Amino acid sequence: MEFLCSFCGKRKGDDQNWLLGFEGSGGPGKVMKYTITLLGKWDEELAGEVNAVHFCSTACQNKYVGKEYGDDTWAE
């Protein structure tokens, strides 16, 4: 499966440490509108979930969250 950064569009290579999150959920398979859960690490199996978002860097992750969720976003 091919993965692209959800912010900049960069293609993931085999040896790259990427970040993974899930939109509209508390995790895979759960649905809550207007939420994002950031895992802080890559999980190849979970990355294929329909609500997964992929990031090539912390910078792209932060820019995406800021753009899509605005200033009211907070994360644990």
C-alpha positions in Angstrom: 0.0 0.0 0.0 1.2 3.5 -0.8 1.0 6.3 1.8 1.2 10.0 1.1 1.6 12.8 3.7 -1.9 14.3 4.4 -0.4 17.8 4.4 2.4 18.0 1.8 1.7 14.9 -0.4 5.2 13.4 0.0 5.3 9.6 -0.6 6.4 7.4 2.3 9.6 5.3 1.8 10.3 2.1 3.6 12.9 3.5 6.0 11.1 6.7 7.0 9.6 7.3 10.5 6.3 8.8 9.9 3.4 9.8 12.2 -0.1 8.5 12.2 -3.5 9.8 13.3 -7.2 9.2 12.9 -9.8 11.8 11.9 -13.4 11.6 13.1 -12.6 9.0 15.7 -11.1 7.9 19.0 -9.1 5.4 17.0 -9.7 2.9 14.2 -13.3 2.0 13.7 -14.8 4.5 16.1 -16.7 7.6 14.8 -16.9 11.0 16.4 -17.2 14.0 14.1 -14.7 16.9 14.3 -12.0 15.0 16.2 -8.5 13.9 15.5 -6.4 11.4 17.5 -2.7 11.6 17.0 -0.7 8.4 17.8 2.7 10.0 17.7 4.2 7.0 15.9 3.7 4.9 12.8 1.8 1.6 12.7 1.8 0.0 9.3 -1.3 -2.1 10.0 -3.4 0.8 11.3 -2.2 3.1 8.6 -4.6 1.5 6.1 -7.7 2.3 8.1 -10.2 4.5 6.1 -10.0 7.4 8.6 -6.2 7.4 9.0 -4.1 10.5 8.3 -0.4 10.2 7.5 2.4 12.7 8.2 6.0 12.8 7.0 7.0 15.0 9.9 5.9 16.7 13.1 5.9 20.0 11.2 3.5 18.7 8.6 1.3 17.2 11.3 1.1 20.5 13.2 0.4 22.5 10.0 -2.4 20.0 9.0 -4.0 20.2 12.5 -3.8 24.0 12.5 -5.3 24.3 9.1 -8.1 21.7 9.5 -8.9 22.2 13.2 -7.9 25.8 13.9 -6.8 27.4 17.1 -9.2 25.4 19.3 -7.3 22.2 18.9 -5.5 20.5 21.7 -3.8 17.2 22.0 -2.7 14.8 24.8 
